[in-house]
């Protein structure tokens, strides 16, 4: 059999299969990527995490992925974290933290194992991104999706396993030498080692660290374990490793490690041998003809040259790795050192027999043999013997082959054959299977030996066998390479009778001069399943797409509509045909101003690989406007190109409404707490921490910076109440029950209030008290009302029994329930006598009908009370007139309870009415007088303004120029403004008089003086009067502003009006304090008053003492009344033609 040509053919076939597998894998990965991306964007495993609020929306498809219904799994990050394998959870948090720390630059993507509800494992591709950050850079919101990649994971594993098997199908043996000086840290690698690893020598030299980086991660722990054992025992070792070559990736090498130095090794040496090259060297017959030294150094089998007495004359290097002996250790030793003890005697006999008849004895001839390793281990071997003469002496050349290793050599073709991922057959022209690969067992249920020698139609379903024979015959007439996938749809027959969909590739070669067909059969069941799965995924996607309650579309990067789900079609009332290829913003649903422009900008931004999200309002076919949580997400292919945009919208109208209602409820709750003056508190025993609500701070009259503690909160309680609150808390902790007390309290501002304090213990899972919580309510108003009610009840009781009029409580049936002494005195009966009677029996017969009618209405609820003058029959038989007032008292359930009756003896009623009438007339007269006086005040004060106004207007008319007119106009404006203020003050006085209480205010005398002076400006200018004032000792006074202004106007106005024609008016206004009161004097140098003649009339109404045409005789009258009304007094001192002084004591 020509193995080299077969190997070459199989290598070419394997390379072809590898390329086709890589192409198929790439296409599959691209389609899966796009499909997964679309699923990500359309809610497949969609999650939305509000990080600060610890709320995470988990879509129904997310929960269904792990076997849960929507309501079975709460919307929180803890819900899905519980499902993750514990050993994967730390990695999830680490990748999330990297994503956050890099502000999203490092993507959050992770493969995680989840535990399904049924206990199985779900492999998930988890992707996400933080889309909202606060001002401090902390993440607020993160969105993402989880995609089930369990099937894809299994498929990739199978592909990788196959690829690894293919990578092992290599040939040739080469060795690389390396040495590591541990102390110096120097690592040397031979050029051949660079060559084996396909590393260019012009780059950085290979060192120990880079050598370790070439070792396959799965083999690295084993290498370190061997190296660790070696460092402790200094025992050489050999290990097979996968090393990463530059061009071909990981390839298998045999690594041998030795050491130089005692104790801890100083220098470690070793070699690497590419196993496939060594095997090719062992197969190459040409190299077996090399010179003896080349055989010794290159032949993979241990070789010995043995003298006739059994002494080993020469040993090859291969004895060391196979038997543990170096050539030096074997040279000079007896050959039986390599023979197990139980076989040595027999071996000596066989050796002597061979010397007697030397001949060439090939491998495999003879019995099964064993050799002895240095460590005592038996090794199964085969021995080849040949002889020659060396220096005239017959010597035997012994080649010892490790059977297992030789078996690997012999099975190399089978290994390559079996490494092909598809079942492979070598078929003779008559259809007989010459050789079958191991994959036939996996795919068709037949072991290679079961198929060898059988007709190839064994694997063909019966209905296709005749046709298959015809096709086979036709192929042999024109043999050619037929790749996979060409031809009809084909099926193969499993051993159990199942039909398996397959594809077949055919090629041919010559084997020992006979044409044979190499048949590779590919089970495409998985591909069919993938295709069916794709179709199912499409249907599932379509189902998820159309069954989603959210509004979802698929757009081109330019914003044209490619697909719209059913929810969106139903919402808009359009068909897909009506919307397809339209721009997304052309759908007539956007109602907000600028919505089209905003949407166009959002699509442009999403087309640049951004996720856009905002709230907007849209209108449905029914004309209803809803609030939409709207987003647009890009979808990229494997090349990173954006191929789709996925807009989706979620109706959050109810959420928005609910949020507003929640805010309103929170507001109402706060307002209720504020209005009811109720504050909350909580006390954590372990941390000794007290927490107050906002209203609690207000009740205690402290700001939010105040930190309540167990110590400082006790300061709010009066000392006498501390035992009460302490006992209540202690009993609550011991008995685990709530408590309530009403006690006085001191706020931080030392305000005494009454509070109702209610508390209850906080229990942990073990029932232990860990703290207290409760409320504190300011009940000061209720307490005072309750206290007032108690006082009222006491007063009522006292008033009831001691009232000067009769008072009684009467039942709805008319019986006296309770009577006071005054009533007993009015009717002449004792209390006991009255309680056995009813009120109709006391009533005069002529008055009974009206009284009964009103009483019936009262107890029926038609009226609340009534008043009636009626007559009673005294016990002595006389008739008495009474005034009866009855009012009803209602029970809580709304029914009448009893009537309160007040009875007054009105015999003297007429006298009382006459007296009341007189009082009313007197009061009315007084009011009229006050009204007249006030009218005079108004008239008098306003005449001052109008008089001055006339003077200033006259000056204005006669002004010389515009500047002078402007000056007089400003004075008119000042007087006008003062007139307005005077009217305002008088209006206030009117209001005060109607309230019978005159309102005082703080009057600045200097400010008021200047105001009055401005009013009198015209007269002052005309008379050139000089007015001086001194208010230093009493600058302000509590007094009605209108009164004080009127007083100053009268005093100063009179001083100017009654000036002397012989001199310029000099007026002095001064205040001082006398016994805590204000004394004001107003002095002038005017005409003076003859007090002997007019002293008694000076303050009278309409009294004038000079011949001034504008004198009215009212000013001093009003001034005196105003001063006396406020409890003050006014006096006058005057000398004719010298002046007058008025002294006022306020």
Secondary structure, DSSP 8 states (H G I E B T S, - for coil): --HHHHHHHHHHHHHHHHHHHHHHHHHHHHHHHHHHHHHHHTTTTEEEEETTTTEEEE-HHHHHHTT--GGGS-SSHHHHHTTB-HHHHHHHHHHHHHHHHTTTSS-EEEEEEEE-TTS-EEEEEEEEEEEEE-TTS-EEEEEEEEEE-HHHHHHHHHHHHHHHHHHT---B--EEEEEEETTTTEEEE-HHHHHHTT--TTSS---HHHHHHHB-HHHHHHHHHHHHHHHHH---EEEEEEEEETTTEEEEEEEEEEEESSSS-SEEEEEEEEHHHHHHHHH-TTGGGS-HHHHHHH-SSEEEEE-TTSBEEEE-THHHHHHS--HHHHTTSBGGGGS-GGGHHHHHHHHHHHHHT---B-TT-SS-EEEE-TTS-EEEEEEEEEEEEETTEEEEEEEEEEHHHHHHHHTHHHHHHHHSSSEEEEE-TTSBEEEE-THHHHHHS--HHHHTTSBGGGGS-GGGHHHHHHHHHHHHHT---B-TT-SS-EEEE-TTS-EEEEEEEEEEEEETTEEEEEEEEEE-HHHHHHHHHHHHHHHHHHHHHHH-SSEEEEE-TTSBEEEE-HHHHHHHT--HHHHTTSBGGGSTTB-STTHHHHHHHHHHHHTTT--EEEEEEEE-TTS-EEEEEEEEEEEE-TTS-EEEEEEEEEE-HHHHHHHHHHHHHHHHHHHHHHHHTEEEEEEETTTTEEEE-HHHHHHHT--TT----TTGGGGGS-HHHHHHHHHHHHHHHHHT--EEEEEEEE-TT--EEEEEEEEEEEE-TTS-EEEEEEEEEE-HHHHHHHHHHHHHHHHHHHHHHH-SSEEEEE-TTSBEEEE-HHHHHHH---HHHHHTSBGGGTB-HHHHHHHHHHHHHHHTTS-SEEEEEEEEE-TTS-EEEEEEEEEEEE-TTS-EEEEEEEEEE-TTHHHHHHHHHHHHHHHHHHHHHHHHHHHHHHHHHHHHHHHHHHHHHHHHHT-SSHHHHHHHHHHHHHHHHHHHHHHHHHHHHHHHHHTT----EEEEHHHHHHHHHHHTHHHHHHHT-EEEEE-SS--EEEE-HHHHHHHHHHHHHHHHHT--TTS--EEEEEEEEETTEEEEEEEE-SS---HHHHGGGTTSTT---S--TT--S-HHHHHHHHHHHTT-EEEEEEETTTEEEEEEE-
